[in-house]
Amino acid sequence: MSNQYDDEKSDTPPPFDPSTPSIPISYPIKTLEDLDSGSYFTSFHYPFNKSTVPLQQPNPALAQRPRMLVCHDMQGGYLDDKWVQGGDNSSAYAIWHWYLIDIFVYFSHNLVTLPPPCWTNAAHRHGVKVLGTFITEWDEGKAICNKLLSTKESAHNYAERLADLAVALGFDGWLLNMEVQLDVGQIPNLKEFVSHLTQTMHSSLPGSLVIWYDSVTIGGNLSWQNQLNEKNKPFFDISDGIFVNYSWEEDYPKLSATVAGDRKFDVYMGIDVFGRGTYGGGQWTTNIALGAIKKDNVSAALFAPGWVYETKQPPDFQTAQNRWWALVEQSWGIVQKYPRVLPFYSNFDQGHGNHISIDGAQVLSTQWNNISSQTFQPFLEYADGPTSNNIEVHVNFKEASFSGGGNLTFKGTLEADAYVSTRLFLGELLMGGLPVHFTYSVKSEGNSRVGLSLEFSSEMKGKKRLLLASHEMNKFSSKFSEVIVPRQLTKQEVAPGWVILESSIAMNGYTLTEIHAVCYRQQPENSVLRSAARSNNQDPAEYFAVLGHIRISTADQNTEFPPSTSWIVEGQDVEWGGSQGSQTLSLKLSWKLKDGKNSLFPGYNIYVEKLTKQWVRALGRRLEGVRDYIGVAHVEAFYLSGLVIPSGTSSLKFIIQVCDGNGTSQKLDDAPFFQLNVEGQ
């Protein structure tokens, strides 16, 4: 992955010019003039900032139940996540407990906070809506409001500009935070602004949201009410909800619910995770406030859950983050379920790591981060303290991955005649008439094995538990409705050490509700060998296995990738640097299908092949150099900065490997490419 920090090395970097080609970043809009002019849309960075994952939700409307809003407030925003194509910090902040969240707000103290596309891609994949923030504060904010609210027309104009941005960049609406004192005469135009933004968003994007922050009142005073009441309800009435400031008291959720009437779930009671003046104290006692909110049947808004990361909670971020969100799960419950639709795919990637693999082969061995690469995250149950379960389960970034940068590792001890079951996913996938393929990859040591337990339910036929595992599990068959032995698909030379298993299951009319991993140990088939193994083995014995990926799909969901000849690939903004013998290249690659159709592919792996003049075609051998993995694109463009070209390289072949949503990648020999002769060679 190219170094994203080249532009920061000099002591005084040149001022940021969004029109000049450079490593793509996500950035906010800081002035009304820039918002009004639409200059963002002519920026070099604009095409890279579009999110490409549509919202995975069966219904665009929010559920009629208490909801969880999470407001990301992390050290001013635009940190590691600003590098649209990914950065090189494997310990970058991320969220992966999306199954506990309904709405995600990206927040900063800039006028117009545009969510970096990585957050929208990851949240949408998990069924979570994403909002940007429009904020006015301090004296500067008052001057902005004087202009914004000068006329009804200006209020409408700026509302439309905000709606244009959300629709173009693919996020779902806005949090409005008008944190300034206003003249009462400005309030009618403020109401016009809120109302027109809400209506324009709804007509442009069904299911979108505009949420009002409890700050300025209907009288123009900057006075946080900490509840929904007559002073802020007029703004609630013309928007999709209110984010209540966090200094509320125990009876305020109930009072707010009464005022909201049949819209009580649109009241989001704020909790500052840092604990600043917040009910219950936030931090490790955030669940006290959640309990009070849940009791009165309104919604919650967690502000700054990055507290865990910023304050370096022990023993490490991964453990502390899982422990903190486990408290949220205990007090609030799970709000998203998956799989919901097919195809379903997870390689347990959290969007950061120390290596990247594709189809069982490692292609990168350096640190990286890119939340866009996050796939469905398992609903692992966090145990705070010792348990009777002797197998520890965790998402692992150190062990080899089958795909991406993570895997699920099972490690500990297990008795010969025992098995351990671990929750992976809670779903609501209605099974149709076609058989469904369950494919998964496993790497294990000794006689350690991993299977899958699938729970199905039907109103007519009740529950069924199927076990996908080798025949050694028949001794546990009384615990399951059926044991199915999967077939092995592995070609060891393609993915050394990995075993790929597949089963086809027809459960028409049933709903898949749970997926568990089942850890067990393989026993020798011969009874004499078995008893000898028992006497020789120490029981319980060491257990170690890795789950690389899970894919669920029907036969008609196998992707046919368009051949190389179907694509137009271009190189633009080509810039040579360095000197003879140590040249560098920067360029923008872009690609599209010749027929003009949208490709709808979620990702593209970018490789470069460096070809030399001296390369002589050996008999019967393709002319090719080494293919180096450069990075991943989630839009149909990728910018390379300062690619170092070895001496003697005559041409560069950039290969764009097309990837689908169920973990399959196009063969590199069939992928579209762009070839460029090296300057001066």
C-alpha positions as CSV (number, residue, x, y, z in Angstrom):
1,M,0.0,0.0,0.0
2,S,1.5,3.3,-1.0
3,N,2.6,5.6,1.8
4,Q,-0.2,8.1,2.5
5,Y,2.0,10.5,4.3
6,D,4.4,11.7,1.7
7,D,2.7,15.1,1.6
8,E,3.4,15.6,5.3
9,K,7.1,15.2,5.4
10,S,8.2,18.7,4.6
11,D,8.2,21.1,7.6
12,T,5.7,23.5,6.0
13,P,3.3,21.6,3.7
14,P,1.8,23.7,0.9
15,P,-1.8,24.8,1.5
16,F,-4.4,22.2,0.5
17,D,-5.6,22.7,-3.0
18,P,-8.6,20.3,-3.7
19,S,-8.3,20.8,-7.4
20,T,-4.7,19.4,-7.6
21,P,-4.2,15.6,-8.0
22,S,-3.0,14.1,-4.8
23,I,-3.6,11.1,-2.6
24,P,-7.4,11.2,-2.1
25,I,-8.7,12.4,1.2
26,S,-12.0,13.0,2.9
27,Y,-12.4,16.5,4.2
28,P,-15.2,18.9,5.5
29,I,-16.6,22.1,4.0
30,K,-15.7,25.0,6.2
31,T,-17.5,28.0,4.7
32,L,-21.0,28.9,3.4
33,E,-19.3,30.2,0.3
34,D,-17.8,26.8,-0.5
35,L,-21.2,25.1,0.3
36,D,-23.0,27.5,-2.0
37,S,-20.6,27.4,-4.9
38,G,-20.7,23.6,-5.2
39,S,-16.9,23.7,-5.5
40,Y,-16.7,20.3,-3.7
41,F,-18.1,18.6,-6.8
42,T,-15.3,19.9,-9.0
43,S,-12.6,18.8,-6.5
44,F,-10.1,16.1,-7.6
45,H,-11.1,14.2,-4.4
46,Y,-14.9,14.2,-5.0
47,P,-15.2,10.9,-7.1
48,F,-13.1,9.0,-4.5
49,N,-15.5,10.1,-1.6
50,K,-18.7,8.4,-2.9
51,S,-19.8,5.5,-0.8
52,T,-20.6,2.5,-3.0
53,V,-22.4,0.1,-0.6
54,P,-26.2,0.6,-0.6
55,L,-28.0,0.4,2.7
56,Q,-28.7,-3.3,3.5
57,Q,-32.1,-2.9,5.0
58,P,-35.3,-4.7,4.2
59,N,-37.3,-1.5,4.9
60,P,-36.1,2.1,4.4
61,A,-38.1,3.2,7.5
62,L,-36.6,3.0,11.0
63,A,-38.0,0.2,13.2
64,Q,-40.8,1.2,15.6
65,R,-38.9,0.4,18.8
66,P,-36.2,2.2,20.9
67,R,-33.3,2.9,18.7
68,M,-29.5,3.3,19.2
69,L,-27.8,6.4,17.6
70,V,-24.0,6.5,17.9
71,C,-22.3,9.9,17.4
72,H,-18.6,9.5,16.4
73,D,-16.6,12.3,18.0
74,M,-13.0,11.4,17.8
75,Q,-10.3,14.0,18.3
76,G,-11.8,16.4,15.8
77,G,-12.4,13.7,13.1
78,Y,-10.6,13.1,9.8
79,L,-7.8,11.1,11.3
80,D,-6.8,7.7,9.9
81,D,-10.2,7.5,8.3
82,K,-9.5,10.5,6.0
83,W,-7.3,8.4,3.7
84,V,-10.0,7.3,1.3
85,Q,-7.9,4.5,-0.2
86,G,-6.6,3.3,3.2
87,G,-3.8,4.2,5.5
88,D,-0.9,2.4,7.1
89,N,-1.8,2.4,10.8
90,S,-3.1,-1.0,11.8
91,S,-4.2,0.3,15.2
92,A,-6.5,3.0,13.7
93,Y,-9.8,3.5,15.4
94,A,-12.8,1.5,14.1
95,I,-16.2,0.3,15.2
96,W,-17.3,-3.2,14.6
97,H,-20.3,-3.7,16.9
98,W,-22.7,-2.5,14.2
99,Y,-25.4,-5.1,15.3
100,L,-26.0,-2.8,18.3
101,I,-26.5,0.4,16.2
102,D,-29.4,1.9,14.1
103,I,-27.9,5.3,13.2
104,F,-24.3,6.5,13.0
105,V,-23.4,10.2,12.9
106,Y,-20.0,11.4,11.8
107,F,-19.3,14.5,13.8
108,S,-16.6,17.2,13.8
109,H,-16.6,21.0,14.6
110,N,-16.4,22.0,11.0
111,L,-19.4,23.7,9.4
112,V,-20.3,20.8,7.1
113,T,-19.0,17.4,8.2
114,L,-19.0,14.9,5.3
115,P,-18.7,11.3,6.5
116,P,-15.6,9.6,5.1
117,P,-16.9,6.9,2.7
118,C,-15.3,4.1,4.7
119,W,-17.8,4.7,7.5
120,T,-20.7,4.8,5.2
121,N,-19.6,1.6,3.4
122,A,-19.1,-0.4,6.6
123,A,-22.3,1.0,8.3
124,H,-24.5,0.4,5.2
125,R,-23.2,-3.2,4.8
126,H,-24.5,-3.8,8.4
127,G,-27.9,-2.0,7.9
128,V,-26.9,1.2,9.7
129,K,-27.9,4.7,8.4
130,V,-25.2,7.4,8.3
131,L,-25.6,11.1,8.9
132,G,-23.3,14.0,8.4
133,T,-23.3,17.1,10.7
134,F,-24.1,20.7,10.0
135,I,-22.9,22.8,13.0
136,T,-22.8,26.5,13.8
137,E,-21.0,27.6,17.0
138,W,-19.3,30.6,18.6
139,D,-19.1,34.0,17.0
140,E,-18.2,32.5,13.6
141,G,-21.4,30.4,13.7
142,K,-23.5,33.5,14.5
143,A,-22.1,35.3,11.4
144,I,-22.9,32.2,9.4
145,C,-26.5,32.1,10.7
146,N,-26.9,35.8,9.9
147,K,-26.3,34.9,6.2
148,L,-28.0,31.5,6.2
149,L,-31.2,32.8,7.8
150,S,-31.2,36.2,6.1
151,T,-34.1,35.3,3.8
152,K,-36.5,32.3,3.3
153,E,-34.8,31.8,-0.1
154,S,-31.3,31.6,1.4
155,A,-32.5,29.1,4.0
156,H,-34.0,26.9,1.2
157,N,-30.9,27.3,-1.0
158,Y,-28.5,26.0,1.7
159,A,-30.8,23.2,2.7
160,E,-30.8,22.1,-1.0
161,R,-27.0,22.2,-1.2
162,L,-26.8,19.9,1.9
163,A,-29.3,17.5,0.4
164,D,-27.3,17.5,-2.9
165,L,-24.2,16.5,-1.0
166,A,-25.8,13.6,1.0
167,V,-27.4,12.1,-2.2
168,A,-24.2,12.5,-4.3
169,L,-21.9,11.0,-1.6
170,G,-24.4,8.2,-0.7
171,F,-25.1,8.9,3.0
172,D,-28.5,9.2,4.7
173,G,-29.0,12.7,6.1
174,W,-28.0,15.2,8.6
175,L,-27.6,16.1,12.3
176,L,-28.3,19.8,12.7
177,N,-26.5,21.4,15.6
178,M,-27.3,25.2,15.8
179,E,-25.3,26.0,18.9
180,V,-25.6,29.8,18.8
181,Q,-27.8,32.5,20.3
182,L,-30.2,33.8,17.6
183,D,-32.6,36.8,17.4
184,V,-36.2,35.7,17.7
185,G,-36.8,37.3,14.2
186,Q,-34.5,34.6,12.7
187,I,-36.5,31.7,14.0
188,P,-39.1,31.6,11.1
189,N,-36.3,31.2,8.6
190,L,-34.5,28.6,10.8
191,K,-37.8,26.6,10.8
192,E,-37.8,27.0,7.0
193,F,-34.3,25.7,6.8
194,V,-35.0,22.6,9.0
195,S,-38.4,21.9,7.3
196,H,-37.1,22.3,3.7
197,L,-34.0,20.2,4.4
198,T,-36.2,17.4,5.9
199,Q,-38.7,17.5,3.0
200,T,-35.9,17.7,0.3
201,M,-34.0,14.8,1.8
202,H,-37.2,12.7,2.0
203,S,-38.1,13.3,-1.6
204,S,-34.5,12.8,-2.9
205,L,-33.8,9.7,-0.7
206,P,-36.6,7.7,0.9
207,G,-35.7,6.7,4.4
208,S,-33.3,9.6,5.0
209,L,-33.2,11.4,8.3
210,V,-32.8,15.0,9.6
211,I,-32.2,15.1,13.4
212,W,-32.3,18.2,15.4
213,Y,-29.8,18.7,18.3
214,D,-31.3,20.2,21.5
215,S,-29.5,23.6,21.6
216,V,-31.2,26.8,20.4
217,T,-34.8,27.2,21.5
218,I,-37.9,28.5,19.7
219,G,-37.2,31.8,21.4
220,G,-33.7,32.1,19.9
221,N,-31.9,31.3,23.2
222,L,-28.9,29.0,23.3
223,S,-30.4,26.9,26.2
224,W,-30.0,23.1,26.3
225,Q,-33.3,21.7,27.7
226,N,-32.0,18.1,28.3
227,Q,-35.5,16.9,27.4
228,L,-38.2,17.4,24.7
229,N,-40.5,20.2,25.8
230,E,-42.4,23.2,24.4
231,K,-39.2,25.2,23.8
232,N,-37.6,22.7,21.3
233,K,-40.7,20.7,20.1
234,P,-41.4,23.0,17.1
235,F,-38.1,21.8,15.6
236,F,-38.8,18.2,16.5
237,D,-42.2,18.5,14.7
238,I,-40.6,19.4,11.4
239,S,-37.7,17.0,11.5
240,D,-37.2,13.2,12.0
241,G,-36.1,13.4,15.6
242,I,-34.3,15.2,18.4
243,F,-30.8,14.4,19.9
244,V,-31.4,15.5,23.5
245,N,-28.4,17.1,25.3
246,Y,-26.9,14.7,27.9
247,S,-27.4,16.5,31.2
248,W,-30.8,15.1,31.8
249,E,-32.3,13.7,35.1
250,E,-33.9,10.4,35.8
251,D,-37.5,11.4,35.0
252,Y,-36.6,13.4,31.7
253,P,-36.9,10.4,29.4
254,K,-40.5,9.7,30.6
255,L,-41.4,13.4,30.4
256,S,-40.0,13.6,26.9
257,A,-41.9,10.4,25.8
258,T,-45.1,12.1,27.0
259,V,-44.4,15.2,25.0
260,A,-43.5,13.2,21.9
261,G,-46.7,11.1,22.0
262,D,-46.7,8.5,19.2
263,R,-43.2,9.7,18.1
264,K,-41.4,8.7,21.3
265,F,-38.9,6.6,19.5
266,D,-37.8,9.7,17.6
267,V,-36.5,11.1,20.9
268,Y,-32.8,10.2,21.3
269,M,-31.6,10.8,24.9
270,G,-27.9,11.8,24.8
271,I,-25.2,10.1,26.8
272,D,-21.6,11.5,26.8
273,V,-19.4,8.5,27.1
274,F,-16.6,10.7,28.5
275,G,-19.1,11.3,31.4
276,R,-19.1,15.1,31.2
277,G,-22.3,16.0,33.2
278,T,-24.0,12.9,32.0
279,Y,-26.6,10.8,33.8
280,G,-25.0,7.7,35.2
281,G,-21.4,9.0,34.6
282,G,-20.7,7.5,31.1
283,Q,-17.5,5.5,30.7
284,W,-17.8,2.0,32.2
285,T,-21.2,2.9,33.7
286,T,-22.8,4.1,30.5
287,N,-25.3,1.2,30.9
288,I,-26.9,3.0,33.9
289,A,-28.1,5.7,31.5
290,L,-29.1,3.1,28.9
291,G,-31.2,1.3,31.5
292,A,-33.1,4.5,32.5
293,I,-33.7,5.3,28.8
294,K,-34.9,1.8,27.9
295,K,-37.3,1.7,30.9
296,D,-39.1,4.7,29.5
297,N,-39.2,3.4,26.0
298,V,-37.4,6.2,24.1
299,S,-34.2,6.0,22.0
300,A,-30.6,6.5,23.0
301,A,-27.7,8.6,21.5
302,L,-24.2,7.6,22.5
303,F,-21.8,10.5,22.1
304,A,-18.1,9.8,21.7
305,P,-17.7,6.1,22.2
306,G,-14.1,6.7,21.0
307,W,-13.5,7.4,24.7
308,V,-12.3,3.7,24.9
309,Y,-9.6,4.4,22.3
310,E,-8.7,8.0,23.2
311,T,-8.1,7.2,26.9
312,K,-6.2,3.9,26.1
313,Q,-8.4,1.7,28.3
314,P,-6.5,-1.4,29.4
315,P,-5.4,-4.0,28.6
316,D,-5.6,-3.1,24.8
317,F,-8.1,-1.4,22.5
318,Q,-9.5,-4.7,21.0
319,T,-10.3,-6.2,24.4
320,A,-11.5,-2.9,26.0
321,Q,-13.7,-2.1,23.0
322,N,-15.3,-5.6,23.1
323,R,-15.9,-5.3,26.8
324,W,-17.4,-1.8,26.6
325,W,-19.8,-2.7,23.8
326,A,-20.8,-5.9,25.7
327,L,-22.2,-3.7,28.4
328,V,-24.3,-1.9,25.7
329,E,-25.5,-5.2,24.5
330,Q,-26.5,-6.4,28.0
331,S,-28.5,-3.2,28.8
332,W,-29.9,-2.4,25.3
333,G,-30.0,-5.6,23.2
334,I,-29.2,-6.5,19.6
335,V,-30.9,-4.3,17.1
336,Q,-29.6,-5.6,13.7
337,K,-29.6,-9.2,12.5
338,Y,-27.7,-10.8,9.7
339,P,-27.7,-12.7,7.4
340,R,-30.9,-11.0,6.1
341,V,-30.3,-11.4,2.4
342,L,-28.2,-13.5,0.0
343,P,-25.4,-13.7,-0.9
344,F,-23.9,-13.3,2.6
345,Y,-20.2,-13.2,3.1
346,S,-17.8,-12.6,6.0
347,N,-14.1,-13.0,6.3
348,F,-14.1,-11.4,9.8
349,D,-12.1,-8.4,8.6
350,Q,-12.4,-5.4,10.8
351,G,-10.8,-3.0,8.3
352,H,-7.3,-3.0,9.7
353,G,-4.4,-5.5,10.1
354,N,-0.8,-6.5,9.5
355,H,-1.3,-8.4,6.2
356,I,-3.8,-9.0,3.5
357,S,-4.7,-12.3,1.8
358,I,-6.7,-13.1,-1.3
359,D,-8.1,-16.7,-1.7
360,G,-5.7,-18.1,0.8
361,A,-2.5,-16.4,-0.5
362,Q,-0.9,-13.5,1.3
363,V,-0.5,-10.4,-1.0
364,L,0.6,-7.8,1.5
365,S,2.7,-8.1,4.7
366,T,2.6,-4.5,6.0
367,Q,0.3,-2.6,8.4
368,W,-2.9,-1.1,6.9
369,N,-6.3,0.3,7.7
370,N,-9.4,0.8,5.6
371,I,-12.8,0.5,7.3
372,S,-14.4,0.1,3.8
373,S,-12.9,-3.4,3.8
374,Q,-14.8,-4.4,6.9
375,T,-17.2,-7.4,6.3
376,F,-20.0,-8.7,8.5
377,Q,-18.7,-8.9,12.1
378,P,-19.5,-11.9,14.3
379,F,-21.8,-11.4,17.4
380,L,-19.1,-12.8,19.7
381,E,-20.2,-13.0,23.4
382,Y,-17.7,-11.3,25.6
383,A,-17.0,-13.1,28.9
384,D,-15.8,-10.7,31.6
385,G,-13.8,-13.0,33.8
386,P,-13.1,-16.8,33.9
387,T,-15.6,-19.2,32.3
388,S,-16.1,-22.9,32.2
389,N,-15.4,-22.8,28.5
390,N,-11.8,-23.7,27.9
391,I,-11.7,-22.3,24.3
392,E,-11.0,-18.6,23.7
393,V,-12.4,-17.1,20.5
394,H,-11.3,-13.9,19.0
395,V,-10.9,-12.0,15.8
396,N,-7.2,-12.3,15.0
397,F,-5.0,-10.1,12.8
398,K,-1.7,-12.0,13.4
399,E,-2.5,-15.5,12.2
400,A,-2.7,-16.0,8.4
401,S,-6.0,-15.1,6.9
402,F,-7.9,-16.8,4.1
403,S,-9.1,-13.4,2.8
404,G,-8.5,-9.8,3.9
405,G,-6.6,-9.1,7.1
406,G,-8.5,-11.1,9.8
407,N,-9.8,-14.4,10.8
408,L,-11.6,-16.1,13.7
409,T,-9.2,-18.0,15.9
410,F,-10.3,-20.8,18.4
411,K,-7.6,-21.7,21.0
412,G,-7.5,-23.6,24.2
413,T,-8.0,-27.2,25.4
414,L,-10.8,-29.6,24.6
415,E,-11.7,-33.1,25.8
416,A,-11.9,-35.9,23.2
417,D,-15.7,-36.4,23.6
418,A,-16.7,-32.8,24.1
419,Y,-17.6,-30.0,21.8
420,V,-17.9,-26.2,22.3
421,S,-20.4,-24.0,20.5
422,T,-19.8,-20.2,19.9
423,R,-22.3,-17.8,18.6
424,L,-21.3,-16.2,15.2
425,F,-24.4,-14.6,13.8
426,L,-28.1,-14.1,14.6
427,G,-30.0,-13.9,11.4
428,E,-33.4,-13.5,9.8
429,L,-32.9,-15.1,6.4
430,L,-36.0,-16.6,4.9
431,M,-35.1,-19.7,2.9
432,G,-36.6,-20.0,-0.5
433,G,-37.2,-23.0,-2.9
434,L,-33.6,-23.1,-4.2
435,P,-30.9,-25.1,-2.3
436,V,-28.5,-22.8,-0.4
437,H,-24.8,-23.3,-0.4
438,F,-22.9,-22.9,2.9
439,T,-19.1,-22.6,2.2
440,Y,-16.4,-22.0,4.8
441,S,-12.6,-22.3,5.1
442,V,-10.7,-23.8,8.1
443,K,-7.1,-24.2,9.0
444,S,-6.3,-26.4,12.1
445,E,-3.6,-28.1,14.0
446,G,-3.6,-31.8,15.0
447,N,-7.0,-33.2,15.3
448,S,-8.8,-29.9,16.0
449,R,-11.8,-29.4,13.8
450,V,-14.5,-26.7,13.3
451,G,-18.0,-27.2,12.0
452,L,-21.1,-25.0,11.7
453,S,-24.4,-25.3,13.7
454,L,-27.4,-23.7,11.9
455,E,-30.7,-23.0,13.6
456,F,-33.8,-22.7,11.5
457,S,-37.3,-21.9,12.7
458,S,-40.8,-22.1,11.1
459,E,-44.1,-21.1,12.6
460,M,-45.6,-24.2,11.1
461,K,-42.8,-26.7,11.7
462,G,-41.0,-25.4,14.8
463,K,-37.2,-25.3,15.2
464,K,-34.4,-27.4,13.5
465,R,-30.7,-27.5,14.3
466,L,-28.4,-28.8,11.6
467,L,-24.8,-29.5,12.1
468,L,-22.2,-29.2,9.3
469,A,-19.3,-31.4,10.4
470,S,-17.3,-34.5,9.6
471,H,-18.8,-37.9,10.5
472,E,-16.9,-38.0,13.8
473,M,-19.6,-35.7,15.2
474,N,-22.2,-38.5,14.9
475,K,-21.7,-39.2,18.6
476,F,-23.3,-35.8,19.2
477,S,-26.2,-36.4,16.7
478,S,-28.8,-36.5,19.5
479,K,-28.1,-32.8,20.1
480,F,-29.0,-31.9,16.5
481,S,-31.9,-32.6,14.1
482,E,-29.4,-33.7,11.5
483,V,-25.6,-34.0,10.9
484,I,-24.5,-33.2,7.4
485,V,-21.0,-34.1,6.2
486,P,-19.7,-31.2,4.0
487,R,-17.7,-32.0,0.8
488,Q,-14.2,-30.7,0.5
489,L,-13.4,-28.2,-2.3
490,T,-9.8,-27.5,-1.5
491,K,-7.0,-27.4,-4.0
492,Q,-4.1,-27.4,-1.6
493,E,-1.8,-25.8,-4.1
494,V,-4.1,-22.8,-4.4
495,A,-4.6,-22.1,-0.7
496,P,-1.9,-24.2,1.2
497,G,-3.1,-25.3,4.7
498,W,-6.7,-24.2,4.1
499,V,-9.5,-26.7,3.8
500,I,-12.6,-25.3,2.0
501,L,-15.9,-27.1,2.9
502,E,-19.3,-26.8,1.3
503,S,-22.8,-28.1,2.0
504,S,-26.1,-27.5,0.1
505,I,-29.2,-27.2,2.2
506,A,-32.8,-26.9,1.2
507,M,-35.1,-25.6,4.0
508,N,-37.9,-24.0,2.1
509,G,-40.2,-21.9,4.3
510,Y,-37.8,-21.9,7.3
511,T,-35.9,-18.8,8.5
512,L,-32.2,-19.1,9.4
513,T,-32.0,-17.5,12.8
514,E,-28.6,-18.6,14.3
515,I,-25.1,-19.6,13.1
516,H,-22.7,-21.0,15.6
517,A,-19.1,-22.4,15.2
518,V,-18.7,-25.8,16.7
519,C,-15.2,-26.8,18.0
520,Y,-14.6,-30.6,18.3
521,R,-11.7,-33.1,17.9
522,Q,-11.4,-35.8,15.2
523,Q,-11.1,-39.3,16.5
524,P,-9.4,-42.3,14.8
525,E,-12.1,-44.4,13.0
526,N,-10.7,-47.7,14.3
527,S,-11.9,-48.5,17.8
528,V,-8.5,-50.0,18.9
529,L,-6.7,-46.9,17.6
530,R,-9.2,-44.8,19.5
531,S,-8.6,-46.5,22.8
532,A,-4.8,-46.3,22.2
533,A,-5.1,-42.6,21.4
534,R,-7.1,-42.1,24.6
535,S,-4.4,-43.8,26.8
536,N,-1.6,-41.9,25.0
537,N,-3.3,-38.6,24.8
538,Q,-3.5,-36.1,27.6
539,D,-7.2,-35.2,27.9
540,P,-8.1,-32.4,27.7
541,A,-5.6,-31.7,24.8
542,E,-4.5,-28.6,23.1
543,Y,-7.0,-27.2,20.6
544,F,-6.2,-24.7,17.8
545,A,-8.3,-23.9,14.7
546,V,-9.0,-20.9,12.5
547,L,-12.1,-20.0,10.6
548,G,-11.2,-18.0,7.4
549,H,-14.5,-17.1,5.9
550,I,-18.2,-18.0,5.6
551,R,-20.2,-17.6,2.4
552,I,-23.9,-18.3,2.0
553,S,-25.4,-18.2,-1.5
554,T,-27.6,-19.9,-4.1
555,A,-26.2,-21.5,-7.3
556,D,-27.4,-18.7,-9.5
557,Q,-25.4,-16.2,-7.4
558,N,-22.0,-17.3,-8.8
559,T,-20.5,-14.2,-10.4
560,E,-19.6,-14.1,-14.1
561,F,-17.0,-11.3,-14.3
562,P,-17.0,-9.2,-17.5
563,P,-13.8,-10.1,-19.5
564,S,-10.9,-7.7,-19.8
565,T,-12.2,-6.6,-23.3
566,S,-15.5,-5.3,-21.7
567,W,-13.7,-2.5,-19.9
568,I,-12.2,0.9,-20.8
569,V,-9.2,1.6,-18.5
570,E,-7.5,5.0,-18.6
571,G,-4.4,6.6,-17.0
572,Q,-4.8,10.3,-16.2
573,D,-2.8,13.0,-14.4
574,V,0.5,11.1,-15.2
575,E,3.4,12.7,-13.4
576,W,7.0,11.4,-13.5
577,G,9.4,12.3,-10.8
578,G,12.9,11.4,-9.4
579,S,15.9,11.0,-11.7
580,Q,17.1,8.4,-14.2
581,G,17.6,5.1,-12.3
582,S,15.3,6.1,-9.4
583,Q,12.2,7.3,-11.2
584,T,8.8,7.7,-9.5
585,L,5.3,7.8,-11.0
586,S,2.0,9.3,-9.8
587,L,-1.2,8.7,-11.8
588,K,-4.9,8.3,-11.6
589,L,-6.3,5.0,-12.9
590,S,-10.0,5.0,-13.9
591,W,-12.1,2.3,-15.5
592,K,-15.7,1.7,-16.7
593,L,-17.6,-0.8,-18.7
594,K,-17.8,-0.1,-22.4
595,D,-21.6,-0.6,-22.5
596,G,-22.0,2.3,-20.1
597,K,-23.8,0.2,-17.5
598,N,-22.9,0.6,-13.8
599,S,-20.6,-2.2,-12.8
600,L,-22.1,-2.6,-9.3
601,F,-18.9,-4.4,-8.1
602,P,-18.0,-3.5,-4.5
603,G,-14.2,-3.6,-4.8
604,Y,-11.2,-3.8,-7.1
605,N,-7.7,-5.1,-6.1
606,I,-5.0,-3.1,-7.8
607,Y,-1.7,-4.7,-8.8
608,V,1.3,-3.5,-10.8
609,E,3.6,-5.7,-13.0
610,K,7.0,-4.1,-13.7
611,L,8.3,-5.3,-17.1
612,T,11.9,-5.0,-18.2
613,K,13.4,-4.6,-21.7
614,Q,15.8,-7.4,-21.0
615,W,13.0,-9.8,-20.3
616,V,13.3,-12.5,-23.0
617,R,10.3,-14.8,-23.5
618,A,11.4,-18.3,-22.4
619,L,10.1,-21.1,-24.5
620,G,6.5,-21.9,-23.6
621,R,6.3,-19.3,-20.9
622,R,4.1,-16.1,-20.6
623,L,6.0,-12.9,-20.5
624,E,5.3,-11.4,-17.1
625,G,7.0,-9.8,-14.2
626,V,6.1,-10.0,-10.5
627,R,2.7,-8.7,-9.7
628,D,2.8,-6.4,-6.7
629,Y,-0.4,-5.7,-4.8
630,I,-0.9,-1.9,-4.4
631,G,-4.2,-1.5,-2.7
632,V,-8.0,-1.7,-3.0
633,A,-10.5,0.7,-4.6
634,H,-14.2,0.9,-3.7
635,V,-14.9,3.3,-6.6
636,E,-13.9,3.0,-10.2
637,A,-10.7,5.0,-9.7
638,F,-7.4,4.7,-7.9
639,Y,-4.6,7.2,-7.4
640,L,-1.0,6.1,-7.1
641,S,1.5,8.5,-5.5
642,G,5.2,8.2,-5.9
643,L,5.4,4.7,-7.1
644,V,9.1,3.8,-7.2
645,I,10.2,2.3,-10.6
646,P,13.3,0.0,-10.5
647,S,16.1,0.7,-12.9
648,G,15.7,-1.1,-16.2
649,T,11.9,-1.2,-16.1
650,S,10.5,-0.5,-19.6
651,S,6.8,-0.6,-19.0
652,L,4.2,-0.9,-16.2
653,K,1.1,-3.0,-16.4
654,F,-1.6,-2.0,-13.9
655,I,-4.1,-4.8,-13.3
656,I,-7.6,-4.1,-11.8
657,Q,-8.9,-7.3,-10.3
658,V,-12.7,-7.1,-10.0
659,C,-14.2,-8.5,-6.8
660,D,-17.9,-9.4,-6.0
661,G,-19.8,-9.1,-2.8
662,N,-19.4,-12.8,-1.8
663,G,-15.6,-12.9,-1.6
664,T,-14.8,-14.1,-5.2
665,S,-12.1,-12.3,-7.2
666,Q,-11.6,-12.4,-11.0
667,K,-8.6,-14.4,-12.3
668,L,-5.8,-11.9,-12.7
669,D,-5.2,-13.1,-16.3
670,D,-8.8,-12.2,-17.2
671,A,-8.8,-8.8,-15.4
672,P,-8.8,-5.4,-17.1
673,F,-5.4,-3.6,-17.2
674,F,-3.7,-0.4,-18.3
675,Q,-0.1,-0.5,-19.7
676,L,2.2,2.4,-19.6
677,N,5.7,2.8,-21.1
678,V,8.2,4.2,-18.7
679,E,9.4,7.7,-19.6
680,G,12.8,7.8,-21.2
681,Q,13.0,4.0,-21.7
